[in-house]
Amino acid sequence: MNQAIMVTPPPPRLRLLGQFQLEFGTEPVELCRNSQRLLAFLGVRERVSRTVLAGSLWPEVTEQHARGSLRTTLWKLPRDGPPLIRCCGDSLAISPTLYVDIQGFTQTALAIVGCGSSPVRPQPPLEALMCDDLLPGWDEDWVLLERERLRQLRLHALDTLAEALTREGRPALALEAAWAGVRAEPLRESAHRAVVSVHLAEGNLHEAIRHYHAFRRMVLDELGVEPSPRFTHLLSAFPSLSPPAGDGGVTPG
């Protein structure tokens, strides 16, 4: 006699890094715009009072009207799958059964930043940091604020990871982390310092000097400033790195 095999469906997933997408199993779920905004806000903040939630999503109307819009949006959420939101008194929170990609990213990035001097595990979490920005194309104030917060967290995690991998003698992976930071913010000096540090650790002096000069030209052209003394000190043993006199550069304070 054959016995049925029970297959547990995967938990619902909410993707906010890149294009918004809610998935039940492998199937995307279509939502109205306000339902997307509601889930996105709670996905970022995890738990919020109804007053703050309504005022943040509908700031241009009265509190009474905003609360009414919140009730209507809650009613329109899917009801034929696992719960997406739970009520906690006067607050609303993302259901613990809903996986939100931002939560996994934040935990990974904070763990890297918080353990910068600790050994990196055999498989560094580079892939988790090679992510898109929060909800590209959304221009609401709360999205802009959270997007910049997450971007800065990712950049700091990439800098820290590159430094840790360099110390451990893993230059290829260290360069991957450093260059990811450069691509994300080309004028960010700390990312370029990480690239140069990897080259120096490998003994590739030509690569280190070439990259330093390329960065120096870029910040002089774009910002009218010299690289910081900290960056220049990395290559202070090489006289060819001294800025030529009268080049008009301004050393930042």
N, C-alpha and C positions, 0 to 999 in steps of 0.2 A: 504494500500500500504506500503510495507516494505521499509524502508530507510536504505541505506548502512551506516554502522558505520565506521568512519574514525579512524584508529589506527595509532598513530604516532610512527614510529620505534625508538628504543633507539639510542642515539648517538653512533658513533663509539668509540671504546675503544682501547687504547694502553697500554699493560702491559709490564713493564720493570723490576719490582721487581720479580725476579724469571725468568722463561723462557720467552723469547720474544714471544709476541702474539698480533696480530692485529685482532680485531673483528668488523664485521659489524652486528649489532644486536646480535644474538647468534652464528653466523657462523664465524669461524676463516678464515683469509685470508692468502693465501700462498704468500710469497714474496721472491725474490732473496736475497742473502746475502747483497749486496750493498744497496738494498732498506731498509733492516732491519737496517743496520748501519746508514743510513741517517735519518730514522725516530727516531731511538734511540738517536742520537746526538741532534736532534732538540727537542725531548721530554725532554731531560735533561736540555738543555740550553734555550729552548723556542724560542729564536730569535738569529740568527747568521748571520754575513755577508757572502756572497758567498765565499770570499777569505779565511776567517778563516775556513769555513766549508770544502771547497775543500782541503785546506792544512792539516787539521786535519784528514780527512778520507783517503787521498791519499798522505801521507807525503814523499813517496819514489820516486815520479815522479816530473816533472817540473810543474810549476803553470799552464801553458797552458794545459798540459795533464790532470792535476787534475780537472780543470774547465770543460774539455770535459767529463771526467768521471762523474762529477756532473750532467751535462746536460743529459747525457744518463740515469743516475739513476732516475732523476726526470721524464723523459719521461716514464720510466717503472712502475711508481707507478700506482695503480688502478685508473681507470677513470670512473667506473660505479657505484660509491657510493659517499658519501659526500666528499668534498675536505679535504685533509689531511694537506696540506701545503699552505700557502699564501705568495705571494711576497710583500715585503715592500721595494721598491727601489732596492738597491743592497743587501738587506738582505732577508733571508727566515725565516719564523716563523711557528710554529705549528698552525693549524687552531683552532679557538676558539670552533668549533663544535666537536673537537676530545678530548675526555677525556683521560688524561694521569695519570696513578696511582701515579707516582712520585709527581705530583703536589699536589694531595690530601694528600699524606703522609707528604710532606714538610710543607704544611700549618698547619696540625695538630701538628706536632712535634715543629714547631716554636711557635705556640700558647701556647703549654705547657711550653716550656722553657721561653717564654717571660712573662708568667703570673704565675710564680712559687709560688708566695705568695697568689694568689687568690684562692677562693674555687673551688674545682673540681665539674663539673656538675654531676647530679645524675648517669649518665652512663659514667664512664671514658672511654676515647678512647683507651683502651688497645689493642683492636683488630687491630686498624690501625698501632700500633707499633710492632705487632707480625708478621712482614713481612720478606720475604727473602731478600737477598742482591741484589744489582743491577746486572743484567745480569751475573749470575754465569757461569764461563767457558770462558767468553770473556776476552781476555788478552791485548787488545790495551791500550796504555798509557792513553788516555782520559777516558776510562772506569775504569781503576784502580784508577785514581784520584777521579772521581765522586763517585765510590763505597765506598772509604774510607771516603769521606765527608759525605755521607748519613749515613754510619755506625756510625760515631761519633755523628751525629745529633740524631740518634735513641737512642744511649746510654745515651746521656745527657737528652733527653726527658724522658727516663725510670727512670733515677735517680731522676729527678725533680718530676715526677708523684708519685713515691714511697714516697718521702718526704712529698708531699702535702697530700696524702692519709693517711699517718701515723698521721699527725697533725690533720686531720679531724676524727680520730678514726675509720678508715676503714681498719683494719689490713689485712684481707684476700686479698683484692684487692691490698693493698700496697705490700704484699709479692709476688703477681703475677708479678707486675711490677719489683720489685727488682730481683726476680729470672730470669726473662726474660733478664735482664742486665747481670747477672752472666753467663747464658748459652751462651749469645752472645760473652762475653769476660771474661773467667774464672779468669784471673789474674787482672781484673780491681777492684781496692780497693773500689772505691766509691759504686759499686754495692753491695759488701759484707758489707760495712758500712750500707747500706740501709736495708739489711736483719737483721743485728744485732739491728738496731734502732727500727725496727718493733717488734722484740722479747722483747726488753726492754720496749717499750710502752705498751705491753700486760702484762708485769710482768713475762715473761718467761725467768728468768735469766739463767736457765740451758741451754736452747736452744741458748741464746745469747753467753754464754761462750764457748759452744761446737763449735759454728760456727766460733767464733774468733780464737780459737786454730787450727781448721782445715785450715782456711785461712793462719794463721801464718806458719804452717808446709809447706803449698804449696809454699808460696813465698820464704821461706828459701831454700827449695829444688830446685825450679825452677830459682830463681833470686839471691839467696844468700843475701837477705835483710830482715829486720824486717818490720812489718806493721808500718805505719806512726804514729807519736805521736798523731795526731788527732784521728786515729782509736783507739789506745790504751787508750786514755783519755775517750772514751765512757764507758769503764769498769774499770776505775781507782779505783773505790771503792772496787774492789775485788782483794786482794793481790795475789791470785793464778794466776793472769794474768801477773805478772812481769816476763820477760824473764829470764831464768836461766843463771847464770853467766858462761862465758866461752863457750857459744854455737856457737860462730863464726859468729853470725849474724852481718850484717852491716846496721846501721840505715841510711835511705836515707836522703840527705840534703834538 
